[in-house]
Amino acid sequence: MTRRFAVKRLPDGRAFLNLGSSAHVAPGWNNVDWSWLLRLAHWPRFASLLHTTGILSDFRNERLRRLDSDAICWDLRRGVPFPDGVFDVVYHSHVLEHIEREAVPGFLSECLRVLKPGGTLRVVVPDLERLARRYVSTLERPSGRVVDAEYDSAVNDILDQLVRQTPKARSSQPFAVRLLEAVFVGDTSRSGERHRWMYDRFSLHRLLLGVGFYRVTVLDERTSEIEGWSAFGLDVGADGTAYKPDSLYLEARRTLR
């Protein structure tokens, strides 16, 4: 890690960090992401040309426009680019499952390092337990009553992103766009879309304790020990439902020393 960035603060003086933010951001936060759209956003004229020529779809162009213009474009495999003990809160949603399993303890240790003593980490991941229970429930129906669509959905929710090679959104793009993305963005492994592992409340709790966090708590999309959390709208959509259904929400603290 060779760079450190200035830290933005909320009006009340607290510093919040969103890792792997994409377009899902809140005002006043420090947002870090490495998506190809964010990298493209740093070339606005080129992005505009791609949109004008139809290579960048309206949907993707609108997503690009929603990105935080101050977001830090940074590959988190290089560490978290901030000094020790500067953040009151570190948050990441549906990021951990995209990191190689062997690298996860190091990544969580980086989250711990940049937190202030007593600071909070909030982690959101797909909930393997919930997804597995739904899968099993589709098989426990009376003989011959398994609904194909429900069964296929339950299996796909667990396995699809672990094995799929072509990014899902690419399949609806024109042939020329699919070809360009295959060259410049790559498959799900290279683009970062592929899931590397899945977690439940037991395995994630154990991981967090193992790297030095304490007071690990299972919550939900609406509850948090972070003061004013609901105002940021990061885990609940505008309609009041979970932004990422079937998620597991854990918070953990850095010790006071």
MARRO-749850 format. One record per atom (N, C-alpha, C): atom name; y, x, z. Coordinates in steps of 0.1 Angstrom, whole numbers. Layout:
% MARRO-749850
    a   north    east      up
   CA       Y       X       Z
...
***
This chain:
% MARRO-749850
    a   north    east      up
    N     -12       8       0
   CA       0       0       0
    C      12       9       0
    N      21       7     -10
   CA      33      16     -12
    C      46       8     -10
    N      46      -5      -9
   CA      58     -12      -9
    C      59     -21       3
    N      71     -23       9
   CA      74     -33      19
    C      86     -41      14
    N      85     -54      17
   CA      95     -63      12
    C     104     -69      24
    N     116     -73      21
   CA     125     -79      31
    C     118     -92      36
    N     120     -95      49
   CA     115    -107      55
    C     125    -118      56
    N     122    -130      50
   CA     130    -142      51
    C     127    -149      64
    N     137    -156      69
   CA     135    -163      82
    C     140    -178      80
    N     134    -186      88
   CA     138    -200      89
    C     151    -201      96
    N     158    -212      95
   CA     171    -214     103
    C     170    -211     118
    N     158    -214     124
   CA     156    -212     138
    C     152    -197     141
    N     151    -189     131
   CA     148    -175     133
    C     134    -171     132
    N     125    -180     131
   CA     111    -177     129
    C     108    -172     115
    N      98    -164     114
   CA      93    -158     101
    C      79    -163      98
    N      78    -170      86
   CA      65    -176      82
    C      60    -170      69
    N      47    -167      68
   CA      42    -161      56
    C      31    -169      50
    N      32    -172      37
   CA      22    -179      30
    C      15    -170      20
    N       2    -167      22
   CA      -5    -158      13
    C     -13    -165       3
    N     -12    -161     -10
   CA     -19    -169     -21
    C     -12    -182     -23
    N       1    -182     -23
   CA       9    -195     -23
    C       8    -203     -35
    N       7    -196     -47
   CA       8    -203     -60
    C      21    -212     -60
    N      20    -225     -64
   CA      32    -233     -65
    C      33    -242     -52
    N      24    -239     -42
   CA      24    -248     -30
    C      31    -240     -19
    N      44    -243     -19
   CA      53    -235     -10
    C      62    -245      -2
    N      69    -239       8
   CA      78    -246      16
    C      91    -238      17
    N     103    -244      18
   CA     115    -237      19
    C     116    -227      31
    N     121    -216      28
   CA     124    -206      39
    C     112    -197      42
    N     100    -199      36
   CA      89    -191      38
    C      89    -179      29
    N      81    -169      34
   CA      78    -157      26
    C      65    -160      18
    N      66    -161       5
   CA      54    -164      -3
    C      49    -152     -11
    N      36    -150     -11
   CA      30    -139     -18
    C      18    -145     -26
    N      18    -141     -39
   CA       7    -145     -48
    C       5    -135     -59
    N      -6    -136     -66
   CA     -10    -127     -76
    C     -15    -135     -88
    N     -12    -148     -89
   CA     -17    -156    -101
    C     -10    -151    -114
    N     -17    -154    -125
   CA     -12    -150    -137
    C       1    -158    -141
    N       2    -170    -135
   CA      14    -178    -138
    C      26    -171    -131
    N      24    -167    -119
   CA      35    -160    -112
    C      39    -147    -119
    N      30    -140    -124
   CA      33    -128    -131
    C      41    -131    -144
    N      37    -142    -150
   CA      44    -147    -162
    C      58    -151    -159
    N      60    -157    -147
   CA      73    -162    -143
    C      83    -151    -142
    N      79    -139    -141
   CA      88    -127    -140
    C      93    -123    -154
    N      87    -130    -164
   CA      92    -128    -178
    C      97    -142    -184
    N     108    -147    -179
   CA     112    -161    -182
    C     114    -163    -197
    N     119    -154    -204
   CA     121    -156    -219
    C     108    -156    -226
    N      99    -148    -222
   CA      86    -148    -228
    C      78    -161    -225
    N      80    -166    -213
   CA      73    -178    -208
    C      79    -190    -216
    N      92    -190    -218
   CA      99    -200    -226
    C      94    -200    -240
    N      92    -189    -246
   CA      86    -188    -260
    C      72    -193    -261
    N      64    -190    -251
   CA      50    -195    -251
    C      50    -210    -249
    N      59    -216    -242
   CA      60    -230    -240
    C      65    -237    -253
    N      75    -231    -259
   CA      80    -236    -272
    C      70    -236    -283
    N      62    -226    -283
   CA      51    -225    -294
    C      39    -233    -291
    N      38    -239    -279
   CA      27    -247    -275
    C      15    -239    -268
    N      17    -226    -267
   CA       7    -218    -260
    C       6    -221    -245
    N      18    -223    -240
   CA      19    -227    -225
    C      21    -242    -225
    N      11    -249    -220
   CA      12    -264    -220
    C      23    -269    -211
    N      27    -282    -213
   CA      37    -288    -205
    C      33    -288    -190
    N      20    -290    -187
   CA      16    -291    -173
    C      17    -277    -167
    N      13    -267    -174
   CA      14    -253    -168
    C      28    -248    -168
    N      37    -253    -177
   CA      51    -249    -177
    C      57    -255    -165
    N      54    -268    -162
   CA      60    -275    -150
    C      55    -268    -137
    N      42    -264    -137
   CA      37    -256    -125
    C      45    -243    -124
    N      47    -236    -135
   CA      54    -224    -134
    C      68    -226    -129
    N      75    -237    -132
   CA      88    -240    -128
    C      89    -243    -113
    N      78    -248    -107
   CA      77    -251     -93
    C      74    -238     -84
    N      72    -227     -90
   CA      69    -215     -83
    C      82    -211     -76
    N      80    -205     -64
   CA      91    -200     -57
    C      97    -188     -64
    N     110    -189     -68
   CA     116    -178     -76
    C     116    -165     -68
    N     116    -166     -55
   CA     116    -153     -46
    C     102    -149     -42
    N      92    -156     -47
   CA      78    -152     -43
    C      75    -138     -47
    N      67    -131     -39
   CA      64    -117     -41
    C      51    -117     -49
    N      52    -110     -60
   CA      40    -108     -69
    C      32     -96     -64
    N      21     -98     -57
   CA      14     -87     -51
    C      -1     -90     -50
    N      -9     -80     -53
   CA     -23     -81     -52
    C     -27     -78     -38
    N     -32     -89     -31
   CA     -35     -88     -17
    C     -47     -79     -14
    N     -55     -74     -24
   CA     -65     -64     -22
    C     -59     -51     -18
    N     -46     -50     -20
   CA     -39     -37     -16
    C     -33     -38      -2
    N     -36     -49       5
   CA     -31     -52      18
    C     -20     -62      18
    N     -14     -65      30
   CA      -3     -74      31
    C      10     -65      32
    N      19     -67      23
   CA      30     -57      21
    C      42     -59      31
    N      39     -60      44
   CA      49     -61      54
    C      46     -52      66
    N      56     -49      74
   CA      53     -41      86
    C      45     -48      97
    N      41     -41     107
   CA      34     -47     118
    C      42     -56     126
    N      36     -67     130
   CA      42     -76     140
    C      55     -83     137
    N      57     -88     125
   CA      69     -94     121
    C      69    -109     119
    N      57    -115     118
   CA      56    -129     115
    C      52    -137     127
    N      58    -149     128
   CA      54    -159     138
    C      41    -166     134
    N      40    -169     121
   CA      29    -176     115
    C      25    -170     102
    N      12    -168     100
   CA       6    -165      87
    C      -3    -176      83
    N      -2    -180      71
   CA     -10    -192      66
    C     -16    -188      52
    N     -28    -192      50
   CA     -34    -192      37
    C     -44    -204      35
    N     -43    -210      24
   CA     -51    -222      21
    C     -59    -220       8
    N     -72    -221       9
   CA     -81    -219      -2
    C     -79    -206      -9
    N     -78    -196       0
   CA     -77    -182      -5
    C     -89    -174       0
    N     -94    -176      12
   CA    -104    -167      18
    C    -117    -168      10
    N    -120    -179       4
   CA    -133    -181      -3
    C    -133    -173     -16
    N    -121    -169     -21
   CA    -120    -161     -33
    C    -121    -146     -31
    N    -121    -142     -19
   CA    -122    -128     -15
    C    -136    -123     -14
    N    -140    -112     -19
   CA    -153    -106     -17
    C    -157    -107      -2
    N    -169    -111       1
   CA    -173    -113      15
    C    -171    -100      23
    N    -174     -89      17
   CA    -173     -76      25
    C    -159     -73      28
    N    -149     -78      20
   CA    -135     -75      22
    C    -128     -84      31
    N    -134     -95      35
   CA    -128    -105      43
    C    -123    -100      57
    N    -132     -93      64
   CA    -127     -88      77
    C    -115     -79      76
    N    -114     -71      66
   CA    -102     -63      63
    C     -90     -71      60
    N     -91     -82      52
   CA     -80     -91      49
    C     -75     -98      62
    N     -85    -103      70
   CA     -81    -110      82
    C     -74    -100      92
    N     -79     -88      92
   CA     -72     -77     101
    C     -58     -75      96
    N     -55     -76      83
   CA     -42     -74      78
    C     -33     -86      83
    N     -39     -98      83
   CA     -32    -110      88
    C     -28    -108     103
    N     -38    -102     110
   CA     -36    -100     125
    C     -25     -89     126
    N     -25     -79     118
   CA     -15     -68     120
    C      -1     -72     118
    N       2     -81     108
   CA      16     -85     105
    C      21     -96     114
    N      12    -102     123
   CA      16    -112     132
    C      23    -106     144
    N      33    -113     150
   CA      38    -109     163
    C      28    -112     173
    N      29    -105     185
   CA      20    -108     196
    C      22    -123     200
    N      12    -130     201
   CA      12    -145     203
    C      14    -153     191
    N      15    -147     179
   CA      16    -154     166
    C       4    -161     162
    N       5    -170     153
   CA      -6    -179     149
    C     -10    -177     134
    N     -23    -176     132
   CA     -28    -177     119
    C     -34    -190     116
    N     -31    -197     105
   CA     -37    -210     101
    C     -44    -207      88
    N     -57    -210      88
   CA     -66    -208      77
    C     -72    -221      72
    N     -71    -224      59
   CA     -77    -236      53
    C     -87    -231      43
    N     -99    -236      43
   CA    -110    -233      34
    C    -118    -245      30
    N    -125    -245      19
   CA    -135    -256      17
    C    -145    -256      29
    N    -148    -268      34
   CA    -157    -270      45
    C    -171    -271      41
    N    -179    -260      42
   CA    -193    -260      38
    C    -201    -270      45
    N    -198    -272      58
   CA    -206    -282      66
    C    -204    -296      60
    N    -191    -299      58
   CA    -188    -313      53
    C    -194    -315      39
    N    -193    -305      30
   CA    -198    -306      17
    C    -214    -307      17
    N    -220    -299      26
   CA    -234    -299      27
    C    -239    -313      32
    N    -232    -318      42
   CA    -236    -331      47
    C    -235    -342      37
    N    -225    -341      28
   CA    -224    -351      18
    C    -235    -350       7
    N    -239    -337       4
   CA    -250    -335      -5
    C    -263    -341       1
    N    -266    -338      13
   CA    -278    -343      19
    C    -278    -358      20
    N    -266    -364      23
   CA    -266    -378      24
    C    -269    -385      10
    N    -266    -379      -1
   CA    -270    -385     -14
    C    -285    -385     -16
    N    -292    -376      -9
   CA    -307    -375     -10
    C    -314    -384       0
    N    -307    -389      10
   CA    -313    -396      20
    C    -313    -411      18
    N    -309    -415       6
   CA    -309    -429       2
    C    -323    -434       0
    N    -326    -447       1
   CA    -339    -451      -2
    C    -344    -447     -16
    N    -357    -445     -17
   CA    -363    -440     -29
    C    -358    -447     -42
    N    -353    -439     -51
   CA    -348    -445     -64
    C    -334    -450     -64
    N    -327    -448     -52
   CA    -313    -453     -51
    C    -303    -442     -52
    N    -307    -430     -55
   CA    -297    -419     -57
    C    -288    -422     -69
    N    -275    -421     -66
   CA    -265    -424     -77
    C    -262    -410     -84
    N    -265    -410     -97
   CA    -263    -397    -104
    C    -249    -391    -102
    N    -239    -399    -104
   CA    -225    -394    -103
    C    -222    -388     -89
    N    -226    -395     -79
   CA    -224    -390     -65
    C    -232    -377     -63
    N    -244    -377     -67
   CA    -252    -365     -65
    C    -246    -353     -73
    N    -243    -355     -85
   CA    -237    -344     -93
    C    -224    -339     -87
    N    -216    -348     -82
   CA    -203    -344     -76
    C    -206    -336     -64
    N    -215    -340     -55
   CA    -218    -333     -43
    C    -224    -319     -45
    N    -232    -318     -56
   CA    -237    -305     -59
    C    -226    -296     -65
    N    -218    -301     -74
   CA    -208    -293     -80
    C    -198    -288     -70
    N    -194    -297     -60
   CA    -184    -293     -50
    C    -189    -281     -42
    N    -202    -279     -41
   CA    -207    -267     -34
    C    -208    -255     -43
    N    -214    -257     -55
   CA    -219    -246     -63
    C    -210    -242     -75
    N    -202    -252     -80
   CA    -196    -250     -93
    C    -188    -237     -94
    N    -178    -235     -84
   CA    -169    -224     -85
    C    -176    -211     -81
    N    -188    -212     -75
   CA    -196    -199     -72
    C    -202    -193     -85
    N    -204    -202     -95
   CA    -212    -197    -107
    C    -204    -199    -120
    N    -194    -207    -120
   CA    -187    -210    -133
    C    -180    -197    -138
    N    -181    -194    -151
   CA    -175    -182    -156
    C    -162    -185    -163
    N    -161    -197    -169
   CA    -148    -200    -176
    C    -140    -209    -167
    N    -127    -205    -165
   CA    -118    -213    -156
    C    -118    -227    -161
    N    -118    -237    -152
   CA    -120    -251    -155
    C    -108    -256    -164
    N     -96    -252    -160
   CA     -84    -257    -168
    C     -84    -252    -182
    N     -91    -241    -185
   CA     -91    -236    -198
    C     -98    -244    -209
    N    -108    -252    -204
   CA    -116    -260    -214
    C    -108    -270    -221
    N     -97    -275    -216
   CA     -89    -285    -222
    C     -78    -279    -231
    N     -77    -266    -232
   CA     -66    -259    -240
    C     -71    -258    -254
    N     -61    -257    -264
   CA     -65    -255    -278
    C     -72    -242    -279
    N     -80    -241    -290
   CA     -88    -229    -293
    C     -81    -216    -292
    N     -69    -215    -298
   CA     -61    -203    -298
    C     -57    -199    -284
    N     -54    -209    -275
   CA     -50    -206    -262
    C     -62    -201    -254
    N     -74    -207    -256
   CA     -86    -203    -249
    C     -89    -189    -253
    N     -87    -185    -265
   CA     -90    -172    -270
    C     -80    -162    -263
    N     -67    -165    -263
   CA     -58    -156    -257
    C     -60    -154    -242
    N     -63    -165    -235
   CA     -66    -164    -221
    C     -78    -156    -218
    N     -88    -158    -227
   CA    -101    -150    -224
    C     -98    -135    -225
    N     -88    -131    -233
   CA     -85    -117    -235
    C     -76    -112    -224
    N     -65    -120    -221
   CA     -55    -115    -212
    C     -57    -119    -197
    N     -63    -130    -195
   CA     -66    -135    -182
    C     -80    -132    -177
    N     -89    -134    -186
   CA    -103    -131    -183
    C    -111    -143    -177
    N    -123    -140    -173
   CA    -132    -151    -168
    C    -128    -154    -153
    N    -136    -162    -146
   CA    -132    -166    -133
    C    -133    -154    -123
    N    -141    -145    -126
   CA    -142    -133    -117
    C    -129    -125    -118
    N    -125    -122    -130
   CA    -113    -114    -132
    C    -100    -122    -128
    N     -99    -135    -131
   CA     -87    -142    -128
    C     -86    -146    -113
    N     -97    -144    -106
   CA     -97    -147     -91
    C    -101    -162     -88
    N    -105    -170     -98
   CA    -108    -184     -95
    C    -122    -185     -89
    N    -131    -176     -91
   CA    -144    -177     -86
    C    -145    -177     -71
    N    -153    -185     -65
   CA    -156    -185     -51
    C    -166    -174     -48
    N    -163    -165     -38
   CA    -172    -154     -34
    C    -181    -158     -22
    N    -177    -167     -15
   CA    -185    -172      -3
    C    -179    -185       2
    N    -187    -191      11
   CA    -182    -204      17
    C    -183    -203      32
    N    -175    -211      39
   CA    -174    -210      54
    C    -175    -224      60
    N    -181    -223      72
   CA    -180    -235      81
    C    -173    -231      94
    N    -172    -241     103
   CA    -165    -238     116
    C    -171    -227     124
    N    -184    -226     123
   CA    -191    -215     131
    C    -188    -201     125
    N    -191    -200     112
   CA    -189    -187     106
    C    -175    -182     106
    N    -165    -191     104
   CA    -151    -187     103
    C    -146    -184     118
    N    -151    -192     127
   CA    -147    -189     141
    C    -152    -175     145
    N    -164    -172     141
   CA    -170    -159     145
    C    -163    -147     138
    N    -159    -150     125
   CA    -151    -139     118
    C    -138    -137     125
    N    -131    -147     129
   CA    -117    -145     135
    C    -118    -138     148
    N    -128    -142     156
   CA    -130    -135     169
    C    -134    -120     166
    N    -141    -118     156
   CA    -146    -104     153
    C    -135     -95     150
    N    -124     -99     144
   CA    -114     -90     140
    C    -103     -89     150
    N    -104     -97     161
   CA     -95     -96     172
    C     -86    -108     176
    N     -88    -119     169
   CA     -80    -131     172
    C     -87    -137     185
    N     -79    -146     191
   CA     -85    -154     202
    C     -80    -168     201
    N     -85    -177     210
   CA     -81    -191     210
    C     -82    -197     196
    N     -94    -197     190
   CA     -97    -202     177
    C     -99    -217     179
    N     -92    -225     171
   CA     -92    -240     173
    C     -94    -247     160
    N    -103    -256     159
   CA    -105    -265     148
    C     -96    -277     148
    N     -88    -278     138
   CA     -78    -289     137
    C     -81    -298     125
    N     -71    -305     120
   CA     -72    -312     107
    C     -59    -310      99
    N     -58    -317      88
   CA     -46    -315      79
    C     -33    -320      85
    N     -34    -328      96
   CA     -21    -333     102
    C     -18    -327     115
    N     -27    -320     121
   CA     -25    -314     134
    C     -24    -299     134
    N     -15    -294     143
   CA     -13    -279     144
    C      -7    -276     157
    N      -9    -264     162
   CA      -2    -259     174
    C      11    -252     170
    N      14    -252     157
   CA      27    -246     152
    C      38    -256     153
    N      48    -252     160
   CA      60    -262     162
    C      66    -266     149
    N      67    -279     146
   CA      73    -284     134
    C      65    -283     122
    N      52    -282     124
   CA      43    -279     112
    C      43    -291     102
    N      44    -303     106
   CA      43    -314      97
    C      55    -315      87
    N      66    -309      91
   CA      78    -309      83
    C      76    -301      70
    N      67    -291      70
   CA      65    -282      59
    C      56    -289      48
    N      48    -299      51
   CA      41    -306      41
    C      31    -298      33
    N      25    -288      39
   CA      16    -279      31
    C       2    -284      31
    N      -3    -291      41
   CA     -16    -296      41
    C     -18    -311      38
    N      -7    -318      37
   CA      -7    -332      34
    C       2    -335      22
    N      -3    -343      13
   CA       5    -346       1
    C      15    -356       3
    N      23    -359      -7
   CA      34    -369      -6
    C      29    -383      -2
    N      17    -386      -6
   CA      11    -399      -3
    C       5    -400      11
    N       5    -389      18
   CA       0    -389      32
    C     -15    -385      33
    N     -21    -382      22
   CA     -35    -378      22
    C     -36    -363      22
    N     -48    -357      25
   CA     -50    -343      25
    C     -47    -337      12
    N     -39    -326      12
   CA     -36    -319      -1
    C     -49    -314      -7
    N     -58    -308       1
   CA     -71    -303      -3
    C     -82    -310       5
    N     -87    -321      -1
   CA     -98    -329       7
    C    -110    -320       9
    N    -118    -324      19
   CA    -130    -317      23
    C    -127    -302      27
    N    -116    -300      34
   CA    -112    -287      39
    C    -115    -286      54
    N    -116    -273      58
   CA    -117    -269      72
    C    -104    -263      76
    N     -99    -267      88
   CA     -86    -261      92
    C     -88    -255     106
    N     -85    -242     106
   CA     -86    -234     119
    C     -73    -227     121
    N     -70    -226     134
   CA     -59    -218     138
    C     -64    -208     149
    N     -58    -196     149
   CA     -61    -186     159
    C     -49    -178     162
    N     -49    -172     174
   CA     -38    -165     179
    C     -40    -150     180
    N     -29    -143     178
   CA     -29    -129     182
    C     -26    -127     197
    N     -33    -118     203
   CA     -30    -116     218
    C     -16    -113     220
    N     -11    -114     232
   CA       2    -111     236
    C       5     -96     237
    N      -5     -88     236
   CA      -3     -74     237
    C      -7     -67     224
***
